[in-house]
Amino acid sequence: MKSLFLAWQAPTDSARSRAWFPVGRLDAETVDAANQQAHYRFRYTGGALKAQHDVGFAPLLAFPDFRKVYESDDLFPLFKNRVISPKRGDFQEYIQWLDLDRGQADPVSILAVSGGERVTDNLEVFPKVTADAAGNFHVRFFLHGLRHLGTKAIERAARLQVGEELRILVELNNPATRLAVPLLTEDYQMIGWAPRYLVEDLINCVPHAPELSARVARINVEAAPLNQRILIDYSGRAPQGAQPMSTPDFKPLLD
């Protein structure tokens, strides 16, 4: 079973301008691994009701009922349209950017790394993070926000090396999101942030700071957009007995 969350961003004219809410969960149960066939299930999460209460979020056209379980043997178009076709000439280069082998490049694995962002809507996809019995977890994501930091940060990011360790900070007064987790180089040049969907769990891991680690997993060529330029490996340890992404916002409304 592989699981992804769907996040929705509030519009700029709302009471919580540009805030992100996890509004749904997609589960993919493998049916035929050799042919990348799976059975898919989509459910809304508690974050959808919170977004509805706070900023008037309405059910998506593809999934019009908050209180329904949607199932299909084909990937729902809302997600499928966020994955480039394997028939495209640049598909091999694209999955290399994501650091995936062609055999690993099923649609859910692609979305888990790429985020599935499109300029035509305010939705984003991210993977469900699971800790092992000792609380250890690992997640891979593209560095966020580099384009907002200016020329100096972009130039420093261009000199990063694969395997380079990054410093992890906690920001308590970010003007856009209030809480944030900036990532800095060893020489204290800020180059971006961890994704918003991880912030709460990463901050909960601060008491276990010795187990926190962020390093550069891959650097893509300049042809890649800035939001897919630097791939990060992040490891941490959740508090005892806790699982990441276990707050009510992430809990499906129906079992």
C-alpha positions as CSV (number, residue, x, y, z in Angstrom):
1,M,0.0,0.0,0.0
2,K,1.2,3.5,-0.9
3,S,-0.5,6.6,0.3
4,L,-0.5,10.2,-0.7
5,F,-2.2,13.3,0.7
6,L,-3.8,16.0,-1.4
7,A,-3.2,19.5,-0.2
8,W,-5.3,22.6,-1.1
9,Q,-4.1,26.2,-0.8
10,A,-6.5,29.0,0.2
11,P,-6.9,31.8,-2.3
12,T,-5.2,35.2,-1.7
13,D,-8.4,36.9,-0.9
14,S,-9.4,34.5,1.9
15,A,-9.3,34.9,5.7
16,R,-6.2,32.7,5.7
17,S,-4.5,33.8,2.5
18,R,-2.3,31.2,1.0
19,A,-2.6,28.7,3.9
20,W,-2.3,25.0,3.0
21,F,-4.7,22.3,4.2
22,P,-4.4,18.5,3.7
23,V,-7.9,17.8,2.3
24,G,-7.7,14.2,1.0
25,R,-5.8,10.9,1.0
26,L,-5.2,8.6,-1.9
27,D,-4.3,5.0,-1.2
28,A,-2.9,2.7,-3.9
29,E,-3.0,-1.1,-3.2
30,T,-0.8,-3.0,-5.7
31,V,-2.6,-5.6,-7.7
32,D,0.0,-6.5,-10.3
33,A,3.5,-5.0,-9.6
34,A,5.0,-6.2,-12.8
35,N,2.5,-4.2,-14.8
36,Q,2.2,-1.3,-12.3
37,Q,-1.5,-2.1,-11.7
38,A,-3.2,-0.9,-8.5
39,H,-6.6,-0.4,-6.9
40,Y,-7.1,3.2,-5.8
41,R,-9.2,4.7,-3.0
42,F,-9.7,8.4,-2.3
43,R,-11.2,9.8,0.9
44,Y,-11.4,13.4,2.3
45,T,-9.6,14.1,5.6
46,G,-10.3,16.2,8.6
47,G,-8.4,19.0,6.9
48,A,-11.1,19.4,4.3
49,L,-13.7,20.2,7.0
50,K,-11.2,22.6,8.7
51,A,-10.6,24.3,5.3
52,Q,-14.4,24.5,4.7
53,H,-14.9,26.1,8.2
54,D,-12.0,28.5,7.9
55,V,-12.0,29.6,4.3
56,G,-15.0,28.1,2.6
57,F,-13.4,25.1,0.9
58,A,-15.9,23.2,-1.2
59,P,-15.7,19.6,-2.4
60,L,-13.6,19.1,-5.6
61,L,-15.6,18.5,-8.8
62,A,-13.9,15.1,-9.2
63,F,-14.9,14.1,-5.7
64,P,-18.2,16.0,-4.9
65,D,-19.1,14.4,-1.6
66,F,-17.0,14.8,1.6
67,R,-18.7,11.7,3.1
68,K,-18.0,9.2,0.3
69,V,-15.2,6.7,-0.4
70,Y,-14.2,6.8,-4.1
71,E,-12.6,3.7,-5.6
72,S,-11.2,2.8,-9.0
73,D,-9.0,0.4,-10.8
74,D,-7.6,3.3,-12.7
75,L,-5.8,6.3,-11.2
76,F,-8.3,9.1,-10.8
77,P,-7.8,11.8,-13.5
78,L,-7.2,14.5,-11.0
79,F,-4.0,12.7,-10.0
80,K,-3.2,11.1,-13.4
81,N,-3.1,14.5,-15.1
82,R,-0.2,15.5,-12.8
83,V,2.1,12.8,-14.1
84,I,3.8,13.2,-17.5
85,S,3.2,10.4,-19.9
86,P,5.8,7.6,-20.3
87,K,5.4,8.1,-24.0
88,R,6.9,11.6,-23.9
89,G,10.5,11.9,-25.2
90,D,11.6,13.6,-22.0
91,F,10.1,11.0,-19.6
92,Q,13.4,9.3,-18.9
93,E,15.1,12.6,-18.1
94,Y,12.2,13.6,-15.9
95,I,12.3,10.4,-13.7
96,Q,16.1,10.9,-13.4
97,W,15.3,14.3,-11.9
98,L,13.2,12.5,-9.4
99,D,16.0,10.0,-8.7
100,L,13.8,7.1,-9.7
101,D,14.6,4.1,-11.8
102,R,12.2,3.4,-14.7
103,G,11.0,0.2,-12.9
104,Q,10.1,2.3,-9.8
105,A,8.4,5.1,-11.8
106,D,4.8,4.1,-11.2
107,P,2.4,7.2,-11.0
108,V,2.2,7.2,-7.2
109,S,5.9,7.0,-6.7
110,I,6.4,9.9,-9.2
111,L,3.8,12.0,-7.4
112,A,5.3,11.3,-4.0
113,V,8.5,13.1,-5.1
114,S,7.3,15.6,-7.7
115,G,4.4,17.0,-5.8
116,G,2.2,17.1,-8.9
117,E,2.0,20.9,-8.9
118,R,0.2,22.6,-11.8
119,V,0.0,26.3,-12.6
120,T,-3.8,25.9,-13.4
121,D,-4.9,25.0,-9.8
122,N,-3.9,25.3,-6.1
123,L,-3.4,21.6,-5.3
124,E,-0.3,19.7,-4.4
125,V,0.4,16.1,-3.6
126,F,2.8,14.7,-0.9
127,P,3.6,11.3,0.5
128,K,2.4,9.8,3.7
129,V,5.4,9.6,6.1
130,T,5.5,6.5,8.4
131,A,7.9,5.9,11.3
132,D,9.2,2.5,12.1
133,A,8.9,0.8,15.6
134,A,11.7,3.0,17.0
135,G,10.2,6.2,15.6
136,N,12.6,6.6,12.8
137,F,11.4,8.0,9.5
138,H,12.8,9.1,6.2
139,V,11.3,11.4,3.6
140,R,12.6,12.8,0.3
141,F,11.5,16.1,-1.1
142,F,12.5,19.0,-3.4
143,L,13.8,22.1,-1.6
144,H,11.1,24.7,-1.4
145,G,11.3,28.4,-1.8
146,L,14.8,28.9,-3.4
147,R,13.3,31.3,-6.0
148,H,12.2,33.6,-3.1
149,L,15.7,34.0,-1.7
150,G,17.5,35.9,-4.5
151,T,20.7,35.6,-6.5
152,K,23.1,34.9,-3.7
153,A,21.1,31.9,-2.5
154,I,20.6,30.5,-6.0
155,E,24.4,30.9,-6.7
156,R,25.2,29.1,-3.4
157,A,22.7,26.3,-4.2
158,A,24.4,25.9,-7.6
159,R,27.7,24.9,-5.7
160,L,26.0,22.2,-3.6
161,Q,27.4,18.7,-3.8
162,V,25.5,15.4,-3.6
163,G,25.8,14.2,0.0
164,E,26.4,17.6,1.4
165,E,24.9,18.0,4.9
166,L,22.5,20.9,5.6
167,R,21.7,22.7,8.8
168,I,18.1,22.5,10.1
169,L,16.5,25.5,11.8
170,V,13.1,26.3,13.2
171,E,11.5,29.6,12.3
172,L,8.7,30.9,14.6
173,N,7.7,34.0,12.8
174,N,7.7,33.3,9.1
175,P,5.5,36.0,7.4
176,A,3.8,33.5,5.2
177,T,3.3,30.4,7.3
178,R,4.3,31.5,10.9
179,L,6.1,28.2,11.6
180,A,8.7,27.0,9.1
181,V,11.8,24.8,8.9
182,P,14.6,26.6,6.9
183,L,17.5,24.7,5.5
184,L,21.0,26.2,5.4
185,T,24.4,25.2,4.1
186,E,27.3,24.5,6.4
187,D,28.5,28.1,5.9
188,Y,25.1,29.4,7.0
189,Q,23.7,30.4,3.7
190,M,19.9,29.9,3.7
191,I,18.8,28.1,0.5
192,G,15.2,27.2,1.2
193,W,12.7,25.4,3.4
194,A,11.3,22.0,4.1
195,P,7.8,21.6,2.7
196,R,4.9,23.0,4.7
197,Y,3.2,19.7,5.1
198,L,6.2,18.4,7.2
199,V,6.6,21.5,9.5
200,E,4.5,20.4,12.5
201,D,6.0,16.9,12.6
202,L,9.6,18.2,12.1
203,I,9.2,20.7,14.9
204,N,7.9,17.9,17.2
205,C,11.1,16.0,16.5
206,V,13.4,18.8,17.7
207,P,13.8,17.2,21.2
208,H,15.4,14.3,19.3
209,A,17.7,16.7,17.4
210,P,20.8,14.4,17.3
211,E,18.7,12.1,15.0
212,L,17.7,14.9,12.6
213,S,19.6,14.9,9.3
214,A,19.2,16.7,6.0
215,R,21.5,16.2,3.1
216,V,21.6,16.8,-0.7
217,A,20.4,13.6,-2.5
218,R,20.5,15.0,-6.1
219,I,21.2,18.2,-8.0
220,N,19.4,18.6,-11.3
221,V,20.7,20.5,-14.3
222,E,19.8,24.2,-14.9
223,A,17.1,23.1,-17.3
224,A,15.1,21.9,-14.4
225,P,12.8,24.5,-12.8
226,L,14.1,25.9,-9.4
227,N,11.4,24.0,-7.5
228,Q,12.8,20.7,-8.9
229,R,16.5,21.6,-8.8
230,I,17.6,20.3,-5.3
231,L,16.4,16.9,-4.0
232,I,16.8,16.5,-0.2
233,D,17.0,13.4,1.9
234,Y,15.6,14.1,5.4
235,S,15.7,11.7,8.4
236,G,14.3,12.1,11.9
237,R,12.9,10.4,14.9
238,A,9.3,11.0,16.1
239,P,8.4,11.2,19.8
240,Q,7.9,7.8,21.4
241,G,4.6,6.3,20.5
242,A,3.8,8.9,17.8
243,Q,3.4,8.6,14.1
244,P,4.0,11.5,11.7
245,M,0.9,12.9,10.0
246,S,-1.5,11.6,12.7
247,T,-3.3,14.8,13.7
248,P,-7.1,15.1,12.9
249,D,-6.3,17.1,9.7
250,F,-4.7,14.0,8.2
251,K,-7.3,11.4,9.4
252,P,-9.7,10.2,6.7
253,L,-13.3,11.1,7.4
254,L,-14.4,7.5,6.6
255,D,-12.6,4.2,7.3
